[in-house]
Amino acid sequence: ERDYSKAHMLTSDLNCYDERDRSNEQVIEQFESRLEASKFRGQWSFSTPTAPKRGVSLLYELSDGKEYFIQCSHCGTRQSLSFEANVCEEREIYVCTKCKGELSDEDRRVGEWVAKYPGREISGYALSQVMCPWVPACELLEKKKKKGKQYFYNFVLGRGYVGSDTKVDREVILANCVKDIGR
């Protein structure tokens, strides 16, 4: 195990947390305390989401909620990209939500980030392989078939996922219990 005691000796203006969902939250809290002397107090969190309402998924919910919008070159419809709406499984291509015309790699490359909740303090971006022009639809469909559902949601769609097959047993519950010493 790493020694994070040196975190108490550092001051900081900007903390970058890579793979936040897989990090120790107590350590992150220690590093957050190092921002107290800063006027800037910047924090950047990057991670593959693991579960809804946890880690970066929760931060995204609290953010301005930027989504990547593109415009269909056939009908001009502006749309944010999603696997469910834009991947045609039968034809193994990306399609427009309105005209069902094929979205080209260029259509997906030329887009803009639009905030769902402008003005919120946290700036958040939802990333997915659907928006990557170098990833063909057939590759996403192959991953959907061959990988587990959690892998597909977390690493391909960039969404938190907890399946109905996830079990919380006695050991998990007891491992997460904390004694309330103050009472």
Buried (B, 14 or more C-beta within 10 A) or exposed (E): EEEEEEBEEEEBEEBEBEEBBEBEEEEBEBBBEBBEEEEEBEBEBEBBBBBBEBBBBBBBBEBBBBBBBBBBBBEEEEBBBBBEBBBBEEEBBBBBBEEBBBBBEEBBEEBEEBBEEEEEEBEBBBBBBBBBBEBBBEBBBEBBEEBEEBBBBBBBBBBBBBEEEEEEEEEEEEEEEEEEEEE
